[in-house]
Amino acid sequence: MPEPSSDPIGAPATIRTARLDLVPLRVEHADEMAAVLADPALHTFIGGAPDGVTALRARYGRMLAGSPDPAVSWLNWVVRLRTGQLPCLVGTVQATVTPGVDGDGPTAEVAWVIGTPWQGRGFASEAACGLVDWLTTQRAVRTLVAHVHPDHEASAAVARAARLTATDVVQDGEIRWERRTAGE
């Protein structure tokens, strides 16, 4: 039986795809994730620099504490590769879910990061599609949004795989991608 949650959308569940498990984030994941996310090239389009274990543990703790707005859900997973000799973490996916307006149903802003050694194998698309499918089928999310830097072709391909469409809206230098599921 799931543990009770004050989160309006409910705690995240493990999501299984063909090759991956999206596992609800825990602070302890920072130990392995610091190495997964250590390549400065991952910050080319988003800015900043990789966090070490201590900073990542603190960040994960803040994320797991939840949004200060009780109507907003922060849902975070690590991406675990099941295939190969040993299961290992390869990235993260996340969703910030807000209530819909005028009966439109909830909206989720989604994001993904796959560590450099695992890029180019379709893991980001598989993880993003698994996340989007779970949000729409299990949590009744009706609008999905992602923000992608205009020069980040790989992330644009992931957004397309998740059936999001680029819009004309640019926010903080990134293109808003969107998918509405109501009526699908």
C-alpha positions as CSV (number, residue, x, y, z in Angstrom):
1,M,0.0,0.0,0.0
2,P,1.4,3.4,-0.9
3,E,2.4,5.8,1.8
4,P,0.2,8.8,2.3
5,S,1.4,12.0,0.7
6,S,0.5,15.6,1.2
7,D,1.5,16.0,-2.5
8,P,-1.7,16.8,-4.4
9,I,-0.8,14.6,-7.3
10,G,0.7,11.8,-5.2
11,A,4.1,10.5,-4.8
12,P,5.9,9.2,-7.9
13,A,6.0,5.5,-8.7
14,T,8.6,3.5,-10.3
15,I,8.0,3.6,-14.1
16,R,9.3,0.8,-16.2
17,T,10.2,1.1,-19.9
18,A,11.8,-1.5,-22.2
19,R,15.3,-0.9,-20.9
20,L,14.9,1.5,-18.0
21,D,13.5,2.0,-14.6
22,L,12.6,5.5,-13.6
23,V,13.1,5.2,-9.8
24,P,11.7,7.9,-7.4
25,L,14.6,10.1,-6.4
26,R,16.2,9.7,-2.9
27,V,19.0,11.8,-1.4
28,E,21.2,8.7,-1.4
29,H,21.2,8.7,-5.2
30,A,23.5,11.7,-5.1
31,D,26.5,9.5,-4.5
32,E,26.1,7.8,-7.9
33,M,24.5,10.7,-9.7
34,A,27.4,13.1,-9.0
35,A,29.5,10.9,-11.3
36,V,26.8,10.5,-13.9
37,L,26.3,14.3,-14.1
38,A,30.0,15.2,-13.8
39,D,30.7,16.2,-17.4
40,P,30.7,20.0,-17.8
41,A,29.4,19.5,-21.3
42,L,26.0,18.7,-19.8
43,H,25.8,22.4,-18.9
44,T,26.5,23.8,-22.3
45,F,22.9,24.8,-22.9
46,I,21.6,25.2,-19.3
47,G,24.6,27.0,-17.8
48,G,26.2,26.3,-14.4
49,A,28.6,23.6,-13.5
50,P,28.3,20.0,-12.2
51,D,27.5,19.6,-8.5
52,G,29.7,17.5,-6.3
53,V,28.2,14.8,-4.0
54,T,27.6,17.2,-1.0
55,A,25.9,19.9,-3.2
56,L,23.8,17.3,-5.0
57,R,22.7,15.7,-1.7
58,A,21.6,19.2,-0.5
59,R,19.8,19.9,-3.8
60,Y,18.0,16.5,-3.7
61,G,17.0,17.2,-0.1
62,R,15.4,20.5,-1.2
63,M,13.7,18.8,-4.1
64,L,12.3,16.0,-2.0
65,A,11.0,18.5,0.6
66,G,8.6,19.6,-2.1
67,S,7.3,22.8,-3.5
68,P,6.5,25.6,-1.1
69,D,3.2,25.9,-3.0
70,P,1.0,23.1,-1.8
71,A,-0.8,23.1,-5.2
72,V,2.4,22.3,-7.0
73,S,4.0,18.8,-7.1
74,W,7.7,18.3,-7.7
75,L,8.2,14.7,-9.1
76,N,11.7,13.5,-9.6
77,W,13.2,10.2,-10.7
78,V,16.7,8.8,-11.4
79,V,16.9,6.8,-14.6
80,R,18.3,3.3,-14.1
81,L,19.5,1.2,-17.0
82,R,18.4,-2.4,-16.4
83,T,20.2,-4.0,-19.3
84,G,23.9,-4.8,-19.4
85,Q,26.1,-6.5,-16.8
86,L,25.1,-4.3,-13.9
87,P,22.2,-2.0,-13.5
88,C,23.4,1.6,-13.2
89,L,22.0,5.1,-13.0
90,V,22.3,7.1,-16.3
91,G,20.3,10.3,-15.7
92,T,17.2,12.0,-14.3
93,V,13.7,13.0,-15.4
94,Q,11.4,15.4,-13.6
95,A,8.0,16.9,-13.7
96,T,6.6,20.0,-12.0
97,V,2.9,19.5,-12.0
98,T,0.5,22.5,-11.5
99,P,-3.3,22.5,-11.4
100,G,-5.1,23.2,-14.6
101,V,-7.1,26.4,-15.2
102,D,-10.7,26.5,-16.2
103,G,-11.1,22.7,-16.0
104,D,-8.2,21.9,-18.4
105,G,-6.7,19.4,-16.0
106,P,-3.1,19.5,-14.6
107,T,-0.1,20.8,-16.5
108,A,3.4,19.2,-16.2
109,E,6.6,20.8,-17.1
110,V,9.0,18.0,-17.9
111,A,12.8,17.8,-18.2
112,W,15.4,15.1,-18.7
113,V,19.2,14.7,-18.5
114,I,21.2,11.7,-19.5
115,G,24.9,11.4,-18.6
116,T,27.4,11.8,-21.4
117,P,28.6,8.2,-21.5
118,W,25.0,7.0,-22.2
119,Q,23.9,9.6,-24.7
120,G,23.1,8.6,-28.3
121,R,21.4,5.4,-27.4
122,G,17.8,6.6,-27.1
123,F,17.7,6.6,-23.3
124,A,16.5,10.2,-23.0
125,S,13.7,9.6,-25.5
126,E,12.7,6.3,-23.8
127,A,12.7,7.9,-20.3
128,A,10.9,11.1,-21.4
129,C,8.2,9.0,-23.2
130,G,7.8,6.7,-20.2
131,L,7.4,9.8,-18.0
132,V,4.9,11.5,-20.3
133,D,2.9,8.3,-20.6
134,W,2.8,7.9,-16.8
135,L,1.8,11.5,-16.3
136,T,-1.1,11.3,-18.8
137,T,-2.4,7.9,-17.9
138,Q,-1.8,7.7,-14.2
139,R,-2.1,11.3,-13.1
140,A,-4.5,12.8,-15.7
141,V,-2.0,15.5,-16.9
142,R,-3.6,17.3,-19.8
143,T,-0.8,19.7,-20.9
144,L,2.8,18.8,-21.1
145,V,5.5,21.5,-21.5
146,A,9.3,21.4,-22.0
147,H,11.8,24.2,-22.6
148,V,14.6,23.4,-25.0
149,H,17.5,25.6,-26.1
150,P,17.1,26.4,-29.8
151,D,20.6,24.9,-30.6
152,H,20.1,21.7,-28.6
153,E,19.1,19.3,-31.4
154,A,19.3,16.2,-29.2
155,S,16.8,17.6,-26.7
156,A,14.5,18.8,-29.5
157,A,14.6,15.2,-30.8
158,V,13.6,13.9,-27.3
159,A,10.7,16.4,-27.2
160,R,9.5,15.3,-30.6
161,A,9.7,11.6,-29.5
162,A,7.5,12.5,-26.5
163,R,5.0,14.0,-29.1
164,L,5.6,17.6,-28.0
165,T,5.6,20.3,-30.6
166,A,7.7,23.5,-30.7
167,T,5.7,26.7,-30.2
168,D,6.6,30.3,-31.1
169,V,7.1,31.1,-27.4
170,V,10.6,31.7,-26.2
171,Q,11.3,32.0,-22.5
172,D,14.7,32.7,-21.0
173,G,16.2,31.9,-24.4
174,E,14.5,28.5,-24.7
175,I,11.7,27.4,-27.0
176,R,8.5,26.2,-25.3
177,W,7.5,22.7,-26.6
178,E,3.9,21.6,-25.8
179,R,1.5,18.8,-26.0
180,R,-2.2,18.9,-25.0
181,T,-3.7,15.5,-24.3
182,A,-7.3,16.5,-23.6
183,G,-9.5,14.8,-26.2
184,E,-6.7,12.4,-27.4
